[in-house]
Amino acid sequence: MEKLEEEKWDLEIKPQNHLFELHLADVWRYRDLLGLLVRRDFVSFYKQTILGPLWFFIQPLFTTIIYTFVFGSLAGISTDGLPQPLFYMAGITAWNYFADCLTKTSTVFKDNSNIFGKVYFPRLIMPLSIVVSNLVRFGVQMLLFLLLMGVYYLNGAHFTITPYIFLFPLLVILMALQGLGLGMLITAMTTKYRDLAFLVTFGVQLLMYATTVIYPLSSAIIKYPEYAWMIEYNPMTPIIEGFRLGFLGEGSFTWTSLGYVTLVSLALTFFGLVIFNKVEKTFVDTV
């Protein structure tokens, strides 16, 4: 009996007793697994493709060309005096990171149900690995955007890098938190309501048009002042506007909007974590 009392375990698996017991320390102990999952996501996604990682460049480049032709040339939408390809690529680069984090995180329980049912590890590792692996893709696309900036600068294009560029790391973190928080909320609900999985991709596309990806906020306020508030209160709008203001010198960005986005991002992440941890205990019975 005394021998049993003296035994100490490195890890004790027990049911959660409190709604706000998130066990974030367990995630740190499994950081090696996080690295392996990030590597798996990065390597396996393009493993059997001909062009491989070149798709990191091809997707935003062709999307920029199409947006420039359709929205810039045909529709004649204002870009606040910025070169159209630079304006659209700035929005596309930022939006793609948020959208990828959201769509891939929103199916975590469904996509990994076989693993979750067999092996124990902190389930939060999975959505975190998605956010980090998408960060690698975002970094590659940022290089393409910076290269395009250099080409236009050498050709005499008018844009200005402002001190707001130092907010770039914060803006990336806020994008990641929004994608992670919303994705965890949706994946928790899809364990019972499968219809949400079909609506996510469609909903993300619609949400893009309510964000300043293909038009500046200033134009929306001038042309549709009665509806512009919906775009202003979209938490991704200040991020994209701040991104453009920092790198290109044009954007409707305020410190108040940054504070609003920060609060929304933290709230989404907190509630996403709470709901995710609550559902993970019983989701195997419903998936």
N, C-alpha and C positions, 0 to 999 in steps of 0.2 A: 504493500500500500504506500509506504514511504517512497519507494522507487518511482511509482507513478506520479506522485505529487512533485517530484524533483524534475520530471521531464519538461523540457522547454522546446517549443516548436518554432521554426522560422516563419511558417505561414499557417494560419488557422482559418479554415473555410467555414463560415457560419452564416446563417440567414441574416439579412438586414433587419434591424429592429426599429429603425427610425427613417422617416421619409427623406431627411436631409443628410443621411450618412452616405456620402458619395464615394468614400474610399479612394481618394485621389492619390494617396501614398502608394497604393497598389500599382497604379499606373506607372509611377516612377520606378518601382522595383522591376517592372516588365518592360523597361525602355529598350532592352535588346530586342525583344519581340517586335516592338514598334519599328525599329530599324529594319528588321527582316521583312515585315509587311510592306513597308514603303518601297524597299528594293523589289519585292515581288510585284507590286502594282506597276512600278516603272518598267520592269523588264518584260513581264508577261503580256502587257497590253499591246506592245508592238512586236512581239516575238516572231510571229509568222506573217508579218507584213513585208512587202518588197522595199518600201521607202523607209520603214522604221521610224526613228525619231524625227525624220524630216517632216512628218505630219504635224509636229509642233509648230513649224513655220508655215506649212501649206494652208492649214485651216484659217488662221487669222489673216493671212495675206490674200487669199481668194475672197474671204468675207469682206475685207476692206475694199477690194476692187468692185465687188457687186454693190456694196452700200454706196460707194462713190458714184457709180453709174446710175443706180436707181434713185437714191435719195438726194444726191448732190446734183447730178446732171438733169435727170428727168423731172423730179419733184421740185428741185431748186430750193431745198431746205437750207436755211442759214447755218453757217458754221462759225459765226462770230469773227469772220475775217481770217480764220486759220486755214491753211491748206487742207483740203477735204480729206485726203488719205491720212494725214496726221490726226485730224479730229476724230475720224471714225476708228482708227486703230487704237487710239487712247481709250475710247469707250469700250471697244471690243475686248482689249486686253484685260481691263479691270472686270468687266462683266463676265467674261469666260471663267475667271477664277471663282467668283462667287457662284455662278450657275453650276459649275462642275462639282464644287463642294456640296451644294444643296442636293443636286440630283443623285449623286452617288451615295451620299450619306443617308438619303431618304429610303434606301432599299437595303440597308445594312443587315437588319434582322432576317429578311427574306433571302438575301444572297448568301448569308453565312450560317443558315440554320443548322446545316449538317455539322459544321465545326463547333458551334455553340453547344450542341447537344452531346458532344463527346468529350471535350477537353475544357478544363477550367483555366481561364485567364480573365483579367478585367475586360469586360465587354467594351468599355470605352476606348480601348486600344484600337478597335476597328475603325470607328469614325475619325479618330485622330490620325490614323495612318492615311486615310483618304485626304484629309486636309493638308498633311505634310507632303504627300506625293504629288498632289495638284500644285503645291507651291513650287516644286521643281519645274513643272510645265509652265507655270506662270513666269518663272525666272527666265526660261528660254524665250518665251514670247516677248518679255520685256527687252531682251537683247535685240530682237527684231525691230521693236518700236524705237529703241535708241539708235539703231543703225539707220532707220528711215529718217529720224530727226537729223542725223548727221548729213545724209544725202540732201535733204531740203535746205539745211543751213549752208552747205557749200554752194547751193544754187541760188542763194540770196532770198530765201523765204523769210517772211516776217513772223517770228514768234520769239517769246522771251522766257527764259528759265527764271523763276522767281524764288524767293526764300521759302515759299510754301512747299517747296520740294522736300524740305526736311521733315515734313509730316508724312512722307511716303511710307515709312515703316509702320506708323500708326494706322494709316488707311488700309494697309494690307492686313494687319491684325484684325481690324474691324470687319473687313470683308470675310475673313476666315471665321470669326465668331458668329456672324450672321448666317453664313452657310452651314456651319456646324450646328448652331442652335435650332434653326428651322428644320434642318435635315433630321436631327434627333427627335424633334416633336412629331414629324411626319412618319418616320419609321416606327415610332412607338404606336401611332394610330393605325398604321397599315397592318399590324398584326391582327386586328379585328375587322378593319374596313379596307378591303383590298382595292376598292375603287380609287382610293387616293393615289395608289401607285400609277394608275393610268392618267391621272390628272396632273401629276407633278411636271412632266416634260411640257405638256401643253400650257400649264399655268406659268412656267418659267418663261416661255416664249412671249406670252401676253404681258407678263410683268416687265419684260425688257422694253416694251413700247411705252410703259408708264415710268420709265427711267430715262435719263438724258444720255442714252447711248447714241442715238441717231439725230439728235437735235439738242441745242443748248437750252438751258432753263430760261434764259433771258427771252428767247423767242416764244416759248410757251406762255410766259407771263404777259407778253405784249399781245399775242394773238388770241389766247383763250384765258383771260384773267379769272373768269368764274370757275374754271376747272384746274387752274395751275396749282392750287393748293394740294391737290392729290399727288401731283408730281413732287412738290416741295417736301411733303411729309413721307415720301418713299425713302426709307433709310439708306438706299443705295445711291440716291441722287446726289447728296452732298459729297459722298466719297468720289464719285466720278467727276463732279465739278471741281473738287479739290485736287484731284489727280491732274486734270487738264490745266488748272491754274498753276500748279507747281511746275509742270514740265513745258507748258506751252504759253502760259501767261494770260489765259482767258478762262473765266469760269465764275459762276455766281456762288461764292463760298463765303460763309461767315463763321466766326467762332461759336456763335449760338447754335448754328446747324451742326457743328462738330460735336458740341456737348450733347445735343439731342441724339445724334447717331450713336455716340458712345453709350449713353444710357440705354437706348433700345437694344444695341448689340449685347451689352452685358445682361440685360433682362432676358433676352431670347436664349442666350447661352445658359443662364442659370436655370430657367424653367425647362429648357431642353435636357439638361443634365438630370434634373429631379425626375422628370417623367421617364426618361430613358432608363435610369436606375430602378425605378419602380416596375417598369414593364419587363425588364430583363429577367426578373425572377420567375415569371410565368409565361413568357412569350412562346416557349417551346411547345406548350400545350395548345396554342392557338394557330401557330404558323403552319 
